[in-house]
Amino acid sequence: MKLTKRLALTTAALAAATAFLGTTTGNAAPAEAAPRPVKAPAALKVPDGNKLTGVYPARGVQTYTCTDGAWKLLEPAATLFDKRGRSVALHSRGPVWVSTVDGSAVNATAIANSPKPGTIPELLLQATATRGEGVFGGVSYIQRLHTTGGVAPTTACTGTDQVSVAYTAAYAFYKPAK
């Protein structure tokens, strides 16, 4: 598939997700109080020596592409929000999370999952790279929790068909404890 079509689909998906929640303006608030601990399945436990630094609800899409007659995940596209409902980060293929407030970013890879009926699985991801000194600088682990939706269609597909399926989740970010 052509890159321009993929970029158009991703842009449209992010726009739709943001429009669904309504638009917000202004900058994110300065660092807030320490986040409350999250409840996660045992399989997704973050190793000792890491502390929770932020939890952000997200809304977006999981985009699937037809490969050999079956749907295969192409990319996520989601917007993460602060406690006041303001957009603070974008999540996309890599997977990568980029702060729209300070430009910091984290790439990660899934190392564990916890299936949930009727929705995409919850995940534990380990950072593979970070950029910047901001909210995502130095992140070591990420949990994708409280997932809803996002499951690939069960129907057959043909050619280079693509489909985007709405999902929600909460992303919990951890950094090494000092």
Disulfide bonds with the S-S distance in Angstrom:
Cys66-Cys157 2.24
